Amino acid sequence: MEKFDEVEKCIPLPRLCGQLRLWELPEHFVFRPLDGRPLLSINRLTGTPSLINEIPLSTNQTSVQTMIVYGVAGAIKLLAGLYILVITGRECVGQSRGHPVFRASSLRFLHCVVRDDLSFQEQKKDEYQYLRLLKIAETTPGLYFSYEVDLTRNTQISHDPSKVQRSQTLWQQADPKFLWNREMLKFLTEANFTIDTRKYPLRQILVNDRFITLSLISRRAVDRIGTRMWRRGADLQGNVANFVETEQMLELDGYLASYVLVRGSIPLLWEQIVDLTYKPVLSTVYPSQTPKVVERHFQDLCEKYGSVLAVDLINQQGLEGVLSVAYKNAMIKLENEKLKYVPFDFHRVCGQIHFDKLSTLHDQIAEQLMQQGFYLVNSERKVVQAQNGVVRTNCIDCLDRVNQEERWKRNCKRSGFSSCKKKSIIILALRSTSTIYGPITVMQYTGTPALKGDFVRHGRRTISGFIQDGISALTRYYLNNFKDGARQDAMDLVAGHYVVTRGKPSPFPFGLHEAITCMPLATSLILLFFVCSALSLRRVEKDPGQLFNAVVWATLTASIVSAVRLNGRQFCSRPRLCKLIS
């Protein structure tokens, strides 16, 4: 039998401060920990942080405001000065390795440096646009953090002493791939704060008088973070959009089982730019660089997880057929003993309702799944077995939750849950967890809950599920076309992908073209001219001359509609700060 090492016992780290009283003085922001530690002071004129022992006197005590905050996430510098991000509200959502995990329910940027030397009107306009993006970032949900445990690394990696140095602080241990505020932490490192890192203890399940804790963690990478249409495919470094590492954990009588799989956008250089159509055209770009990008992506996965089983579920016909062919051609050249590519035309085999046919796919990859295994630690902290590979599914037509369910069905026997009753309870609990996890994870990328959620919840499609999918589809259309450009800029700005620098050309055009290609203006003119045309037609019987007016108004209406359709991209909300692929 293969020999495994004992799990290294964690060295307790100083607990990060969980509550601070914020003093907003005219000259300083002062954070006073409620546990008696030294005070953190940030000079509002220079932006310089320092540790002090007492609150400095203010020349204007009447303007002093205080409030409780739950962490300092970092800082970002704009044209007019520094902005400090603080957590103003939190909600405990569960535990990770015995420590509480919190969701940031409210955030606030504090303007630290007040500068009036923005000499040019353009700089003032740019600062206004940046502040608007910070407001969007403040209201973006899905931010999770912990004061005592690193949420950015899965259980197997966190137990590996060769990959994690216990003497380091939490923010130093963190995997930068999943650390949302890694750039802002260059200024402050008082909080370990991650985006899209969530843990939901499903609930405790009683099986034969024993409690089982089933938990789900999803970690979304920050390297190519963004919204659904504006972050597609890979960048030139092999980072893919919407890359999510999902970890399922099961705990019982001191035993801990963990299984990890990943999902992400198809690792090609491609784009799908919104243009007011319901399904914008997919197109590949930079074909000469695609092979290197695909190779780099899977090389990184193999280095981190071991063997990789790339399951491709996209439609091999229609709009997605272009991606299917390009992906398949790239993978055929890369396949080896550590990388296997499995195409499965989900649309052709399963259609809209025949999800039971997924068993064909599960049987096809069963051997690889057993070889990859899962991570298991016994009650004596001995590693019984390790997971030495990972399944990678695409962001398009991702069935990671279904794959996890099937995986746990196959592993229940090895974990000591061989009876049908025990397995059925665990699988039902897993489905329940997925109904919580699925909508929130997809919400970050698309702005709506996941489609086909009724299948995950009930194992079949339902009428209410079809209705909800229709509502979600319309909502996605609206967000993709009219909101996500600004949301993309907000993510790029706060994540440090775009650095604000004085003297740099403005990323926000303010010309006549921008004023004309304004969707609210175009919509208003279309409605106005349509109403004028209708009113003219009603008056034709009394005044035949109104027919000419009706024709003129109808012609203007049709002209504007045609102009909008032909220039659809110009009327959509577009990101301004970063290139689509770089």
C-alpha positions in Angstrom: 0.0 0.0 0.0 1.2 3.5 -0.8 2.6 5.3 2.2 1.3 8.8 3.1 2.6 11.3 5.5 0.9 12.7 8.6 -0.8 16.0 8.2 1.4 18.7 9.6 -0.2 20.4 12.6 -0.9 24.1 12.0 1.2 26.6 14.0 -1.3 29.1 15.5 -1.0 32.5 13.9 -1.9 35.8 15.6 -5.5 36.3 15.0 -6.3 39.3 12.8 -8.4 41.9 14.5 -12.1 41.3 14.0 -13.5 44.7 15.0 -12.1 48.2 14.9 -13.6 51.6 15.8 -13.0 54.0 13.0 -12.3 57.6 13.9 -12.8 60.0 10.9 -10.7 63.0 12.0 -10.1 65.9 9.6 -6.4 65.1 9.4 -6.4 61.3 10.0 -8.3 58.1 9.7 -7.7 56.2 13.0 -8.5 52.5 13.4 -8.7 51.4 17.0 -8.8 47.6 17.6 -11.2 46.6 20.2 -8.8 44.1 21.7 -6.3 46.7 22.9 -3.7 46.5 20.1 -1.9 49.6 18.8 -3.9 52.0 16.7 -3.5 52.3 13.0 -3.4 55.9 11.8 -3.6 57.0 8.1 -2.7 60.6 7.4 -5.4 62.0 5.1 -3.0 64.6 3.6 -0.2 62.3 2.7 -1.8 58.9 2.8 0.9 57.6 5.1 0.0 54.7 7.5 1.5 54.4 11.0 1.0 52.7 14.3 0.2 55.0 17.3 -0.7 54.6 20.9 -3.4 57.2 21.3 -5.9 59.1 19.2 -4.4 62.4 18.0 -6.0 65.7 18.9 -8.1 67.3 16.2 -8.3 71.0 15.5 -12.0 70.6 14.8 -13.6 68.1 17.2 -17.1 68.9 15.9 -16.4 67.1 12.6 -15.3 63.8 14.3 -17.3 60.7 13.3 -16.9 57.2 14.6 -18.2 53.8 13.4 -17.4 50.1 13.8 -15.6 48.4 10.9 -14.6 44.7 10.5 -11.5 44.9 8.5 -9.3 47.1 6.3 -9.0 45.4 2.9 -6.4 47.7 1.3 -6.1 50.9 -0.6 -6.3 52.2 -4.2 -4.8 55.4 -5.6 -6.8 57.6 -8.0 -6.1 61.0 -9.4 -7.2 63.0 -6.4 -5.6 60.8 -3.8 -5.9 57.5 -1.9 -9.0 55.5 -1.1 -9.1 53.0 1.8 -11.5 50.1 1.5 -13.1 49.0 4.7 -15.6 46.3 5.6 -18.6 48.0 7.2 -20.8 44.9 7.5 -20.4 41.2 7.8 -22.3 38.0 8.1 -21.0 34.6 9.3 -21.8 32.0 6.7 -20.1 29.0 8.1 -16.7 27.5 9.2 -13.5 26.4 7.5 -11.3 24.0 9.4 -12.9 25.1 12.7 -12.8 28.8 12.1 -15.6 31.2 11.1 -16.0 32.5 7.5 -17.7 35.8 6.9 -19.4 37.4 3.9 -18.9 41.1 3.5 -22.4 42.5 3.5 -21.3 46.1 3.0 -18.2 47.9 1.9 -17.0 51.5 1.8 -14.2 53.4 0.3 -12.8 56.2 2.5 -11.3 59.2 0.6 -8.0 59.7 2.3 -6.2 62.5 0.5 -8.2 65.5 -0.6 -6.4 67.3 -3.5 -7.8 70.3 -5.3 -4.9 70.5 -7.9 -6.8 68.7 -10.6 -6.1 71.6 -12.9 -7.8 70.3 -16.0 -11.5 69.7 -16.5 -10.7 66.4 -18.1 -9.0 65.2 -14.9 -12.0 66.1 -12.9 -14.3 64.2 -15.3 -12.0 61.2 -15.1 -12.0 61.2 -11.3 -15.8 61.3 -11.3 -15.8 58.3 -13.6 -13.3 56.4 -11.3 -15.5 57.2 -8.3 -18.5 55.9 -10.1 -16.6 52.6 -10.6 -15.7 52.4 -6.9 -19.4 52.8 -6.1 -20.1 49.8 -8.3 -17.4 47.8 -6.6 -18.8 48.7 -3.2 -22.2 47.1 -4.1 -20.8 44.0 -5.8 -21.8 40.9 -3.8 -19.8 37.8 -3.3 -16.8 38.8 -1.1 -15.7 36.4 1.6 -13.0 36.6 4.2 -11.6 35.0 7.3 -9.5 36.3 10.2 -7.9 32.9 11.1 -7.7 30.6 8.1 -6.4 30.9 4.5 -9.5 30.5 2.2 -7.5 30.7 -1.0 -5.9 27.2 -0.7 -7.8 23.8 -0.8 -7.4 21.3 2.0 -4.8 19.1 0.4 -2.5 22.0 -0.5 -3.0 23.7 2.9 -1.8 20.5 4.6 1.3 20.2 2.4 4.3 21.7 4.3 6.3 22.0 1.1 3.7 24.4 -0.4 2.7 26.4 2.7 5.1 28.0 5.2 3.4 28.1 8.6 5.6 30.8 9.9 4.1 33.3 7.3 1.1 35.5 8.0 -2.2 34.7 6.4 -1.8 37.2 3.5 1.7 35.8 2.8 0.4 32.2 2.7 -2.5 33.1 0.4 -2.5 31.8 -3.2 -2.3 35.1 -5.3 -4.5 33.5 -7.9 -7.5 33.6 -5.6 -6.6 36.7 -3.6 -8.9 39.4 -4.9 -7.2 42.3 -3.1 -3.6 41.3 -3.7 -2.8 44.7 -5.3 -4.5 46.7 -2.6 -2.7 44.7 0.1 0.6 46.3 -1.1 -0.5 49.3 1.0 -2.2 47.5 3.9 -2.1 43.8 5.0 -4.4 44.0 8.0 -7.1 41.6 6.5 -7.0 38.4 4.5 -9.8 39.2 2.0 -10.7 37.1 -1.0 -13.2 37.4 -3.8 -15.6 34.6 -4.7 -14.2 32.3 -2.0 -17.2 30.9 -0.3 -17.9 28.1 2.1 -21.4 26.9 2.9 -21.6 24.1 5.5 -24.5 22.4 4.0 -25.9 21.5 7.4 -25.1 18.6 9.7 -26.7 15.4 8.6 -27.5 12.6 11.1 -26.8 9.1 9.8 -27.0 6.2 12.2 -26.6 8.6 15.2 -23.5 10.2 13.7 -23.2 13.7 12.4 -21.8 14.4 8.9 -20.7 17.9 7.9 -20.9 18.5 4.1 -19.3 21.7 2.9 -18.7 23.4 -0.4 -16.0 26.0 -1.3 -15.7 27.8 -4.5 -12.7 30.0 -5.3 -12.8 32.3 -8.3 -9.4 33.4 -9.8 -8.6 37.0 -10.1 -6.1 36.9 -13.1 -8.8 37.2 -15.7 -11.7 38.3 -13.6 -14.7 39.9 -15.3 -18.2 39.7 -16.6 -19.7 37.2 -19.0 -19.3 38.8 -22.4 -16.3 41.0 -21.7 -14.1 38.3 -20.4 -14.1 35.3 -22.6 -11.5 32.7 -23.3 -7.8 33.1 -22.3 -5.2 35.8 -22.2 -1.7 35.5 -23.7 -0.4 34.1 -20.4 -2.9 31.2 -20.4 -5.2 32.6 -17.7 -8.8 31.9 -18.5 -12.0 33.9 -17.7 -14.3 32.6 -14.9 -11.8 30.1 -13.6 -13.3 28.5 -10.5 -11.8 25.9 -8.2 -14.6 24.0 -6.4 -13.9 21.9 -3.3 -16.4 19.5 -1.8 -15.6 18.4 1.8 -17.2 15.7 4.0 -16.3 15.4 7.7 -17.3 12.5 10.0 -15.8 11.2 13.3 -12.5 13.0 12.7 -12.2 11.9 9.1 -12.0 14.5 6.4 -12.6 13.8 2.7 -12.0 16.5 0.1 -12.6 16.5 -3.7 -11.5 19.3 -6.0 -12.4 20.1 -9.6 -12.1 23.2 -11.7 -14.0 25.0 -14.4 -13.1 27.9 -16.7 -13.7 29.5 -20.1 -12.5 27.6 -23.2 -8.7 28.2 -23.1 -8.6 29.7 -26.6 -8.1 33.3 -27.8 -11.7 34.2 -28.6 -14.3 36.9 -28.0 -18.0 37.4 -28.2 -18.7 41.1 -28.2 -22.2 42.3 -27.5 -24.0 44.1 -30.3 -27.7 44.2 -29.1 -28.3 40.8 -30.7 -29.5 38.0 -28.4 -26.5 35.7 -29.2 -23.5 37.7 -30.4 -21.2 36.0 -32.9 -18.3 33.9 -31.5 -15.0 34.5 -33.2 -11.4 33.3 -32.5 -8.6 35.8 -32.7 -4.8 35.6 -32.9 -4.9 32.0 -34.3 -1.1 31.8 -34.5 -0.7 32.3 -30.7 -3.5 29.9 -29.7 -1.4 26.7 -29.5 1.1 28.3 -27.0 -1.8 29.7 -24.9 -3.5 26.4 -24.6 -0.3 24.6 -23.8 0.6 27.2 -21.1 -2.9 26.9 -19.5 -2.8 23.1 -19.2 0.9 23.2 -18.1 -0.1 25.4 -15.2 -3.0 23.0 -14.3 -0.8 19.9 -14.4 1.9 21.6 -12.2 -0.7 22.5 -9.6 -3.1 19.5 -9.6 -1.3 16.6 -11.3 -3.1 14.8 -14.2 -5.9 16.8 -15.9 -9.1 15.3 -17.4 -10.4 18.0 -19.8 -14.1 17.4 -20.3 -15.5 19.4 -23.2 -19.3 19.7 -23.2 -19.9 22.5 -25.7 -22.2 22.2 -28.7 -20.2 20.9 -31.6 -22.6 22.5 -34.1 -24.0 26.1 -34.5 -22.3 29.1 -33.1 -20.2 27.1 -30.6 -19.0 24.8 -33.4 -16.1 27.2 -34.2 -14.8 26.9 -30.7 -15.3 23.1 -30.6 -13.2 22.6 -33.7 -10.4 24.9 -32.5 -10.3 23.4 -29.0 -10.3 19.8 -30.3 -7.5 20.6 -32.8 -5.3 22.2 -30.1 -5.9 19.4 -27.5 -5.1 16.5 -29.9 -1.6 17.9 -30.2 -1.2 18.2 -26.4 -2.6 14.9 -25.1 -0.2 12.8 -23.0 -0.2 10.5 -20.0 -1.0 13.5 -17.7 -3.5 15.2 -20.0 -6.6 13.6 -21.5 -9.2 15.4 -23.6 -12.8 14.0 -23.6 -15.3 15.7 -26.0 -19.0 15.0 -25.2 -21.7 16.8 -27.3 -24.1 17.5 -24.4 -26.7 19.2 -26.6 -26.8 16.3 -29.1 -26.8 13.5 -26.6 -29.0 15.0 -23.8 -31.0 17.7 -25.5 -33.1 19.7 -23.1 -34.5 17.0 -20.8 -32.6 13.7 -21.2 -30.0 14.3 -18.5 -30.0 10.7 -17.5 -27.9 10.1 -20.6 -25.0 11.8 -18.8 -24.3 8.3 -17.4 -22.6 7.6 -20.7 -20.1 10.3 -20.0 -19.6 9.2 -16.4 -18.9 5.6 -17.6 -16.5 6.9 -20.2 -14.3 8.8 -17.6 -14.8 6.4 -14.6 -11.4 4.9 -14.9 -9.6 8.3 -14.9 -11.7 9.5 -12.0 -10.7 6.5 -9.9 -7.0 7.1 -10.8 -7.2 10.7 -9.7 -8.8 9.7 -6.4 -9.7 12.2 -3.6 -8.0 13.5 -0.5 -8.7 11.6 2.7 -7.4 12.2 6.2 -8.3 9.8 9.1 -9.0 10.7 12.7 -5.3 10.3 13.6 -4.4 13.0 11.1 -2.8 10.5 8.8 -3.3 11.0 5.0 -5.0 7.9 3.8 -4.9 8.9 0.2 -4.3 12.0 -1.9 -6.0 13.4 -5.0 -3.5 13.4 -7.8 -5.5 14.9 -10.6 -8.4 17.1 -11.5 -11.4 17.3 -13.8 -11.5 20.5 -15.9 -14.9 21.5 -17.4 -15.7 24.5 -19.6 -17.5 27.6 -18.4 -19.9 27.1 -21.3 -22.3 24.2 -20.5 -20.6 23.5 -17.2 -22.0 20.5 -15.3 -19.5 20.6 -12.4 -22.2 20.1 -9.8 -23.6 17.0 -11.6 -20.0 15.7 -12.0 -19.4 16.2 -8.2 -22.6 14.3 -7.4 -21.6 11.4 -9.6 -18.1 11.5 -8.1 -19.4 11.2 -4.6 -21.7 8.4 -5.5 -18.6 6.4 -6.6 -16.5 7.4 -3.6 -19.1 6.8 -0.8 -18.1 3.2 -0.5 -14.5 4.0 0.0 -15.4 6.6 2.6 -17.5 4.2 4.7 -20.9 5.0 3.3 -21.7 1.9 1.3 -25.4 1.6 2.2 -28.0 3.0 -0.2 -29.6 4.9 2.7 -26.4 6.7 3.7 -25.5 7.5 0.1 -29.0 8.9 -0.7 -28.9 11.2 2.3 -25.5 12.5 1.3 -26.4 13.0 -2.4 -29.6 14.8 -1.4 -27.6 17.1 0.9 -25.1 17.7 -1.9 -28.0 18.7 -4.2 -29.3 21.1 -1.5 -25.9 22.7 -1.2 -25.7 23.1 -5.0 -28.9 25.0 -5.1 -27.2 27.6 -2.8 -23.8 27.5 -4.4 -24.8 27.4 -8.1 -26.8 30.7 -8.2 -24.3 32.7 -6.2 -21.3 31.5 -8.2 -22.9 32.2 -11.6 -24.3 35.5 -10.3 -20.7 36.9 -10.2 -20.1 36.2 -13.8 -23.5 36.6 -15.5 -25.5 38.7 -13.0 -28.2 36.1 -12.8 -28.7 32.7 -11.1 -27.5 29.6 -12.9 -29.7 28.1 -15.7 -31.3 24.7 -15.3 -31.2 25.0 -11.5 -34.3 23.0 -11.2 -32.4 20.0 -12.6 -29.8 20.3 -9.9 -32.5 20.7 -7.2 -35.0 18.1 -8.4 -33.1 15.9 -10.9 -35.5 17.0 -13.7 -36.8 20.1 -15.6 -39.9 21.8 -14.2 -42.3 24.4 -15.5 -41.2 26.9 -12.9 -37.6 26.2 -13.9 -38.3 27.0 -17.5 -40.0 30.3 -16.5 -37.1 31.2 -14.2 -34.6 30.4 -17.0 -36.6 32.7 -19.3 -36.4 35.5 -16.8 -32.7 35.0 -16.2 -32.1 34.9 -20.0 -33.8 38.3 -20.5 -32.0 39.7 -17.5 -28.7 38.5 -18.8 -29.4 40.2 -22.2 -30.1 43.5 -20.4 -27.0 43.3 -18.2 -24.7 42.1 -21.0 -25.6 45.0 -23.3 -26.2 47.9 -20.9 -24.5 47.3 -17.5 -21.6 44.9 -17.7 -19.1 47.3 -19.4 -19.0 49.5 -16.3 -19.0 46.5 -14.0 -16.0 45.1 -15.9 -14.2 48.4 -15.5 -14.9 48.4 -11.7 -13.5 44.9 -11.4 -10.3 45.7 -13.4 -9.8 48.9 -11.4 -10.1 47.4 -7.9 -8.2 44.2 -8.8 -5.3 46.3 -10.0 -5.4 45.3 -13.6 -5.6 49.0 -14.5 -3.4 51.5 -12.6 -4.5 55.1 -12.5 -1.6 57.4 -13.4 -1.4 61.1 -13.8 -0.5 62.2 -17.3 -1.9 59.1 -18.9 -4.5 59.8 -21.7 -8.1 59.6 -20.5 -9.7 56.2 -20.9 -13.2 57.8 -20.9 -14.1 59.5 -24.2 -16.3 62.6 -23.9 -16.8 63.5 -27.5 -19.8 64.0 -29.7 -19.7 60.4 -30.8 -20.3 59.2 -27.2 -23.2 61.6 -26.9 -24.9 60.4 -30.0 -24.4 56.7 -29.4 -26.4 56.8 -26.2 -29.1 54.1 -25.9 -31.4 56.1 -23.7 -31.3 59.0 -26.1 -31.9 56.7 -29.1 -34.8 54.9 -27.3 -36.4 58.2 -26.4 -36.2 59.5 -30.0 -37.6 56.2 -31.4 -40.6 56.4 -29.0 -41.1 60.1 -29.7 -41.1 59.7 -33.5 -43.3 56.6 -33.2 -45.9 58.5 -31.1 -45.8 61.5 -33.5 -46.4 59.1 -36.5 -49.3 57.5 -34.7 -50.9 60.8 -33.8 -50.5 62.0 -37.4 -52.2 58.9 -38.7 -55.2 59.5 -36.4 -55.7 63.0 -37.9 -55.6 61.9 -41.5 -59.4 61.7 -41.8 -59.8 65.3 -40.7 -56.6 66.6 -42.4 -55.3 64.5 -45.4 -52.1 66.6 -45.2 -51.2 64.7 -42.0 -50.4 61.6 -44.1 -47.2 63.3 -45.3 -46.3 64.1 -41.7 -47.0 60.5 -40.6 -44.7 59.2 -43.4 -41.9 61.6 -42.3 -42.1 60.5 -38.7 -42.3 56.8 -39.6 -39.2 57.3 -41.8 -37.3 58.9 -39.0 -38.3 56.2 -36.6 -37.2 53.4 -39.1 -33.9 55.3 -39.8 -33.0 55.5 -36.1 -33.9 51.8 -35.6 -31.7 50.8 -38.6 -28.8 52.9 -37.4 -29.0 51.4 -33.9 -29.1 47.8 -35.4 -26.2 48.5 -37.7 -24.0 50.0 -35.0 -25.2 47.8 -32.1 -21.7 47.6 -30.5 -21.5 51.4 -30.2 -24.8 51.6 -28.3 -23.8 48.9 -25.7 -22.0 49.5 -22.4 -18.4 48.8 -23.2 -15.3 48.5 -20.8 -12.8 51.4 -21.2 -9.9 50.5 -19.0 -8.4 47.2 -20.2 -8.1 45.4 -23.5 -10.2 42.3 -24.0 -7.1 40.1 -24.5 -3.7 41.1 -23.4 
